[in-house]
Amino acid sequence: MEPERVVDSHSLTGEGPIWHPDENVLYWLDVPDGELFRYDPDTGENELVYDDPDAIGGYTIQPDGSLLLFEDRGRVEQFDDGDIEVVIEEIPAETETRFNDVIADPEGRVFAGTMPTEERGGNLYRLDTDGEIERLVEDLAIPNGMGFTPDRERMYFAESDARLVHQFDYDRDTGDLTELDPFLEVDGPEVPDGLTVDGEGDVWIAFWDGNRVARYDPDGVEQERVEFPAKKVSCITFGGENNEDAYVTTALGEGDTGRDVEGDGAGSLFRFDPGVEGETEFRSRIEL
């Protein structure tokens, strides 16, 4: 599982890779610069498709193939082949911060975290298909990666600065999250960041300041790991024709350090063969 550097970018915070099955391309972000990229594995070409003046924390794919972008101040926009339409102008409680990671659930709702501020912790929201948004969990130490078990009965959720990956009981009919239990507790300087769940039910977690992605079984036991030439490994997703490829984003970070400190591959997009197929990301079905 030797990772291949497919785009030698220098992203401050490469994040949010999602395979778009309609286009057979991978989208990914540089969060603080508000840059949305598209990588075509057939041609090897990578292009900047949108440069937002605000940070973009995450996004989902709608049924028509357009993207919902989750940005600063709780703002949500629809990106459709270069055209932008505002869906939510702002969330009053989030005007001093931004969205972080987001995920669509099997019914088309969107779970979305927001970053902490100096006064309080982060929040986890649910955006329902009718456009209503509800705050579910408060005072979080950086809400981050999320993923659903194959039976759709639980949702994994990383709380990065708490060095925890939680698991909720998830009600597919209502979108309710209950019974927050620990799945993985992390020791050391690395923190759990983005994650995804493969077709066999194992959880793949990217570790910021950990140089690695690791695979865990449903009991939280590590099965294997993949090392990267970058300290800040930020997110992982599956892609390709049968979701047989794993794509991984990394970051340079927003400080004064460069690749001499963060690693030769810091900020690049990587791909490797995980030896297992992933599941296609669910699409958001938000009424616009």
Secondary structure, 3 states (H helix, E strand, C coil): CCCEEEECCCCCCEEEEEEECCCCEEEEEECCCCEEEEEECCCCEEEEEEECCCCEEEEEECCCCCEEEEEECCCEEEEECCEEEEEECCCHHHCCCEEEEEEECCCCCEEEEECCCCCCCEEEEEECCCCCEEEEEEEECCEEEEEECCCCCEEEEEEHHHCEEEEEEECCCCCCEEEEEEEEECCCCCEEEEEEEECCCCEEEEEECCCEEEEECCCCCEEEEEECCCCEEEEEEEECCCCCEEEEEEECCCCCCCHHHHCCCCCCEEEECCCCCECCCCCCCCCC
